[in-house]
Amino acid sequence: MRILNPMRWAVGLRRALTGDRRERAVVLTLAVYAVLWALYGFIAKSSQGLHYDMTEVIAWSRDLSWGYLKHPPLAAAIVALWFALFPVGEFSYYLLAMLMPTLTLWIVWRLSADYLDAEKRIAGLALLMLIPFFNFHALKFNVNTVLMPVWALTTWWFLVSYRRRDALYSALAGIGAALCMMGKYWSVFLLIGLLVAALIDRRRGDYFRSPAPYITAAFGLVVLSPHLIWLWQHDFAPFSYAIGIHGDKPLGGTIIAALGYFGGSFGYVALPVILVLAAARPSQPALADMMWPPDEKRRLAAASFWLPFLLPAIGAIASGTEITSLWSMPAWTLLPVLLLSSPQVKWREIDTRRVLLLAIALPLLILIASPLIAIMVQRKGPPPASAQAALLAQQIDYQWRLITPQVLRFVGGDEEVAYDVAAYSVDRPRALPNMPAPDATELRHSGQVLVCFASDPICKNAAAKLPGARVIESSIVRNFWRFPGKPQSYTIVIVPPRR
């Protein structure tokens, strides 16, 4: 029974992560971490289907472009590459989602070697595993989760470039910065934050007189230039979308949202902070040394942590934009360095074991609870479009095959339903709503399926007027084990191919 003792697992894991093969051990540990959380997502969310954010990115990935109406293209490119290698399915998608925080954890592990001793380095990795951004929230793959590894890479490469003024790391920092901007424009706060951190550092003269910052800027502009051209050609459509959704808010509302951003963000990372304070019991001078170190190396890291986190609130209030704490997901790369790098923070081996025990226990316990979570979601009633998408896609595939042997290439109608059906259909069709319109001749020769909620007369009537349209009314109920689901009626309009 000793093998079932979780503390022995923690002791063994710590020994592996401090041994000669620690790099191999950390990769294996993170691989297990990703699989466990992907399994949790697959089981716990099995009664609700894929979230709309995830099916939307699938739709983008089938119309690869240098930009989209809502966001830049990085998330879509990653999904396109992933599903070119792996089957489209819920487990494979959750595994991709978990690769984002897992890769981030590996980057943190490598980065922290410059600031932390072996004991604190292991503890820092385990502490991040207790933050919901690195597991629960990361399971919903979207443009926020994509930022996690690219922000971490860019921060790491920038810090190395600043210290060494090395051409390779300077170029990598520029490439990373461009990838951040192609992930989400929120990344402008990271880039401004790192620039300000460089400007306030006492070594700024040596840095800006070297080729390093100019290599970074040049590589960043070259990599980002195709997206900049796309933005120009499309009248900066994502900016208009963002302003329409989140901008032009009253001052009071933006201040409240900014306070909520700080409160929610600190709430998400409260457990690691509390654990460090409880274990190390730092004095007031030690706390000051943690928050704003006196030595240049650690202070640059602290500035690179604080500025990208604080600047969004200032920008939001100045621009009248509402922000949310979930958008701080990629901002925690340097948290272990901030909390643990001070020489005044004493960290014991037993503290590492305890934190590792928590990091091991959390995914195992939540995996055990995942079937119960799926049942609770089913009883509450998940959104019908996502919960029933697989069944609806099967029905549409069947009806399409009765009419034509051709592959289903286009799905339109209600945006949410169309994206969900496109994600689950065996033919991997392209979605039409809010996507670049295909050539009229191509659409006529390929045919299309349009699907709407039966309660939406506008969508239904518009689809039914298409030449040769065949209208099918369908009601779908998805039961989960012995727990009944809620019925939902749909209108399926099949427009056969025409020459």
RARA-V156813 format. One record per backbone hydrogen bond with DSSP energy under -1.0 kcal/mol. NH is the residue of the N-H (numbers start at 1). CO is the residue of the C=O. If there is no record, write none. Layout:
nh=(NH & NH)
co=(CO & CO)
//
This chain:
nh=(4 & 5 & 9 & 10 & 11 & 12 & 13 & 14 & 15 & 16 & 17 & 22 & 25 & 26 & 27 & 28 & 29 & 30 & 31 & 32 & 33 & 34 & 35 & 36 & 37 & 38 & 39 & 40 & 41 & 42 & 43 & 44 & 45 & 46 & 48 & 49 & 55 & 56 & 57 & 58 & 59 & 60 & 61 & 63 & 68 & 74 & 77 & 78 & 79 & 80 & 81 & 82 & 83 & 86 & 93 & 94 & 95 & 96 & 97 & 98 & 99 & 102 & 103 & 104 & 105 & 106 & 107 & 108 & 109 & 110 & 111 & 112 & 114 & 115 & 116 & 121 & 122 & 123 & 124 & 125 & 126 & 127 & 128 & 129 & 130 & 131 & 134 & 135 & 137 & 139 & 140 & 141 & 146 & 151 & 152 & 153 & 154 & 155 & 156 & 157 & 158 & 159 & 160 & 161 & 162 & 163 & 164 & 165 & 170 & 171 & 172 & 173 & 174 & 175 & 176 & 177 & 178 & 179 & 180 & 181 & 182 & 183 & 184 & 187 & 188 & 189 & 191 & 192 & 193 & 194 & 195 & 196 & 197 & 198 & 199 & 200 & 204 & 207 & 208 & 209 & 210 & 215 & 216 & 217 & 218 & 219 & 220 & 221 & 222 & 223 & 224 & 225 & 228 & 229 & 230 & 231 & 232 & 233 & 234 & 235 & 236 & 240 & 241 & 242 & 243 & 244 & 245 & 246 & 247 & 249 & 254 & 255 & 256 & 257 & 258 & 259 & 260 & 261 & 262 & 263 & 264 & 265 & 266 & 267 & 268 & 269 & 273 & 274 & 275 & 276 & 277 & 278 & 279 & 280 & 281 & 287 & 288 & 289 & 290 & 291 & 292 & 299 & 300 & 301 & 302 & 303 & 304 & 305 & 306 & 307 & 310 & 311 & 314 & 315 & 316 & 317 & 318 & 319 & 320 & 321 & 322 & 327 & 328 & 329 & 331 & 335 & 338 & 339 & 340 & 341 & 345 & 352 & 353 & 354 & 355 & 356 & 357 & 358 & 359 & 360 & 361 & 362 & 364 & 365 & 366 & 367 & 368 & 369 & 373 & 374 & 375 & 376 & 377 & 378 & 379 & 380 & 381 & 387 & 388 & 392 & 393 & 394 & 395 & 396 & 397 & 398 & 399 & 400 & 401 & 402 & 403 & 404 & 411 & 412 & 414 & 418 & 419 & 420 & 421 & 422 & 423 & 424 & 425 & 428 & 430 & 432 & 435 & 443 & 444 & 445 & 446 & 447 & 448 & 449 & 450 & 451 & 452 & 454 & 456 & 460 & 461 & 462 & 463 & 464 & 466 & 469 & 470 & 472 & 474 & 476 & 480 & 483 & 488 & 490 & 491 & 492 & 493 & 494 & 495 & 498)
co=(1 & 2 & 5 & 6 & 7 & 8 & 9 & 10 & 11 & 12 & 13 & 19 & 21 & 22 & 23 & 24 & 25 & 26 & 27 & 28 & 29 & 30 & 31 & 32 & 33 & 34 & 35 & 36 & 37 & 38 & 39 & 40 & 41 & 43 & 45 & 45 & 51 & 52 & 53 & 54 & 55 & 56 & 57 & 60 & 71 & 182 & 73 & 74 & 75 & 76 & 77 & 78 & 79 & 82 & 89 & 90 & 91 & 92 & 93 & 94 & 95 & 98 & 99 & 100 & 101 & 102 & 103 & 104 & 105 & 106 & 107 & 108 & 111 & 112 & 112 & 117 & 118 & 119 & 120 & 121 & 122 & 123 & 124 & 125 & 127 & 128 & 131 & 132 & 132 & 135 & 137 & 139 & 142 & 147 & 148 & 149 & 150 & 151 & 152 & 153 & 154 & 155 & 156 & 157 & 158 & 159 & 160 & 161 & 166 & 167 & 168 & 169 & 170 & 171 & 172 & 173 & 174 & 175 & 176 & 177 & 178 & 180 & 180 & 184 & 185 & 186 & 187 & 188 & 189 & 190 & 191 & 192 & 193 & 194 & 195 & 196 & 201 & 203 & 204 & 205 & 207 & 211 & 212 & 213 & 214 & 215 & 216 & 217 & 218 & 219 & 220 & 221 & 224 & 225 & 226 & 227 & 228 & 229 & 230 & 232 & 231 & 236 & 237 & 238 & 239 & 240 & 241 & 242 & 243 & 320 & 250 & 251 & 252 & 253 & 254 & 255 & 256 & 257 & 258 & 259 & 260 & 261 & 262 & 263 & 264 & 265 & 269 & 270 & 271 & 272 & 273 & 274 & 275 & 276 & 277 & 283 & 284 & 285 & 286 & 287 & 288 & 295 & 296 & 297 & 298 & 299 & 300 & 301 & 302 & 303 & 306 & 307 & 310 & 311 & 312 & 313 & 314 & 315 & 316 & 316 & 246 & 324 & 325 & 326 & 328 & 332 & 334 & 335 & 336 & 337 & 342 & 348 & 349 & 350 & 351 & 352 & 353 & 354 & 355 & 356 & 357 & 358 & 360 & 361 & 362 & 363 & 364 & 365 & 369 & 370 & 371 & 372 & 373 & 374 & 375 & 376 & 377 & 383 & 384 & 388 & 389 & 390 & 391 & 392 & 393 & 394 & 395 & 396 & 397 & 398 & 400 & 400 & 430 & 449 & 451 & 414 & 415 & 416 & 417 & 418 & 419 & 420 & 421 & 425 & 409 & 411 & 432 & 439 & 440 & 441 & 442 & 443 & 495 & 410 & 493 & 412 & 491 & 489 & 453 & 456 & 457 & 458 & 459 & 460 & 463 & 466 & 494 & 492 & 490 & 488 & 483 & 480 & 476 & 474 & 452 & 472 & 450 & 470 & 448 & 444)
//
